[in-house]
Structure formats: structure tokens, C-alpha cells
């Protein structure tokens, strides 16, 4: 990002270019005494060089998600919208937080939130490569469009989901054995009964 060369950094640190080349190839690490100079050269902290800021970021996001889940269990969905919007000001590119906001906006069950829910969901879909996250978002978007009486759009989103027979729980029945298979099959039977009840009704 700085646009410097190995030679420029080597001159700044008064070491050989070979040493820096090794670091870039992952064949070695800088001597600990060089870290402050490297950090200063790149206008970073030593913590950032060592990845400590990423650990702190992950802990803070984990705290937001934990609070979100606790609020959800206590029916505080409206509070979750505020919580996720606050979290996204701090971590604007985090897809988990966007994913949670999308769900919270739908589950408050207020028509004025539906357009925002769809816009947030579309942003998740445009950036996420996590299938579970994408499918959960699509499910919410189908429900949100249906609530808006936009059946054509709901169908368009639904068509992006896999067929029932391609689901993890169905496919794993041909892979697992013993108690693990028994538990999965029992769970699947429960889901099937629920789906039959929904389809019949």
C-alpha cells in the first residue's frame, strides 16, 4: 500500500534486502527489535503488525453478536436494530453485522422497515461468499418481499435457493452412521412433519 521497494525498507532498517525477501516469502520473521522501526515506517502500531488489532476487532464483533442474540431471546428486536446500526458504524464492512441487521429489520414486523431490510439483504448478497449466510439472507428477503406483496420478487429470490433434496441434512443421511445418523434422521423426521403440516395447511 505504501508503494515502497524492498531496497527502500532495507535501507531504512539498515539490513539486507535478502532478509526482507525472506519475510515476504514467509521463510522467516523480523528480529523483535526491528518491529518498532517497521511499524513507524508504515505508520502502524506494533500491535497492528502482530495482528493484535484484528483479535480486538473480532472480540468486539463477538460481543455485539452475543448481545444481539441475548436481545433476540428476550424479544428486544427493535433494540437489535439500534445495536447493529451502532456496530456497523464501528465496523462498516462486517457481513455478520449486516446479516443480523437484515433479520432484525424484518422481524420487527413494521412495514416501514421492509425496504431497508431488502436493501441491506441485497448488500449482503452482493458481497458474501458464505453459503449459509447467503441462504439465510435470501430466506429473509423472500419473506420481506412477500410481506410487501411483491410476489414476483419473492419468487426471484426463492429461485436462488437450493432444492430441498440438496440440503445438508438430507445429503448427510447417506454419509453418517450409528448414533450420529440416528440423531440427524430423528431431526429430519421432525422437520418433515413440520413441513407436511405447513404444506397441508
N, C-alpha and C positions, 0 to 999 in steps of 0.2 A: 504493500500500500504506500509505503514511503518512496518507493521507486529507486532505492539505493542499490549499489552493487556489493558483492561480497568483498571486493577490494576496499571500498569505502568504509565498510564496517570493520574490516581487518585493520585498516589504518587508524580508525578511531579507537579501537581497543588495543592497538599495538600487539597484534598476534598475527599468525599466518593465515592466508586465505584457505589453506588446506583444512585447518581446524573448523572454520565456518562451513566449508563444503561438507565436512563430516556431519556437522549438526543438521544441515539441511537434508542430508541423506538418511538421517536417523541412526547414524553409526556411532554417535557419542553425544555428550552434553557439555555445555559450557561449565567451566570451573565456577563454583558458587561465588567466588569473589568478583566475578565479572558481571553478575546479574544486575547490580545497581547501575553499572555503566551502560549495559544493554538496554535496561528499562529507560534510563534517561535519554538515550539516543533515539528511542522510538516513542518518547513522551508517554510511557506507560508506567504502571507501578510494578514492582517485583511480584506482587500478588497476582496481577493480571498475566504476567509472563508464566507464572506457575499454574495458572488456571483456577486460582482461588476465587476469583470473581464469578466464574461460572458455577462453582459449587454454591456460593452465596445466592446467586440468582436462582438456581434450582431449588434451594431450601425455601426461598421466599415464595416462589410459584407453588411449591408443595403446600405451604401454609395457606395460600389463597384457595387452593383446591380443597384442602381439608375443611376450611371454613365454609366453602360453598356446599360441600356435602353435608355438613352439620346443619346448615341453614335449610337445605332441601329436606332433610329428615324431620325438621321441625316446622315445615310448611312455610318457611320465610323466603318465598320465591322472589318477591319484589325486592327484598334486601339483597338477594343474589345478583340482580341486575346491577344495582349500585356497586356491589362488591367487585363484579367482573369489569365494569367500566373503570373503576378505580385502578384495578390491577393492570388493565390494558394501557392506562396512561403511563404506568411504570415499565411495562413490558409489551409494547405495541405490536410486536410481531409474533407473539406466542399463540400458537394454534389451539392449544388446550384451553386457554382462557377464552378465545373466540368461540370455540366449540361449546363451552359451558354457557357463554352469553347467549348464543343462538337458542339453546334449550330453555334457558330461563325466560327469555322473551316470549317463547311460545307458551310455556306452562303457566304464566301469569294469567292467561286467558283474557286478555284485553285486546280488542280489535286494533287499537292504535299501535300496538307493538308488533303486529304481524308483518308489516312492510319492513321494519327494521330487522326482525328475525330472518326474513328471507334474504335481505341484503348481507347480513352477517354470515348466514349459511353459505351463500354464493361465494363469499370471500374465502371461507374455509375450503370449499370445493376447488377453488382456483389455485390454492397453494398446498393443500395437504396431499401427501403420498401414502398416508396411513389408511389402509382399507377400512379398519374398524371405525376410525374417526369419520371417514367419508360416508360410510353406510349409515352410521348413526345420524349424521347431519342430513343426509338425503331423507331418511325416515321423518325427521322433524320437518323438513321442507315440504314433504308430501302432505303432512297433517296441517301445516300452516296454509298451504295453498288451498286445501280442501276447506279449511275454516273461512277462507276468503271467497269461497265458491268458484275458484279458478280451477275447475276440474281438468282442463286440458294441460295446464302447467303441472298439476299434481301427477297426472299420468306420465308426463315427460320426465319428471324426477324419478318416479317409481320405476320406469324402464331402465334406469341406470343401476338398479339393484339386481343382485344375482337371483336366480330361481331358487325356490325352497330346497330343491334337491342338491344344490351346490353349497349349502350352508355347512359350516364347520361341524356342527353337532350331528348332522346326518352322515357326512363323509367319515367322521371318526368312528362311527359304529362298525365300519369294515376294517378298522385298524386296531382298536383296543381289545383287550381280553380281560377275563376274570372280573374282580370287583370294580375295576375302573370302567369296564364296559357296562356292567350291571347298573352302576350309578348313572352313567350317561343315558342308557336306554330308558331307565325309570324317569329321568328328567325329560327326555324326548317324548315319552308317552304322555306326561303331564302337559307338555306344550301342545302336542297333537290334540288332546282332549279339549284344551282351551281354544285351539284354532277351529276345531269342529263346532264347538259351541258358538263361536263368533260367526262362522260361516252359516250355520243353521239359522241363527237369529237374524 
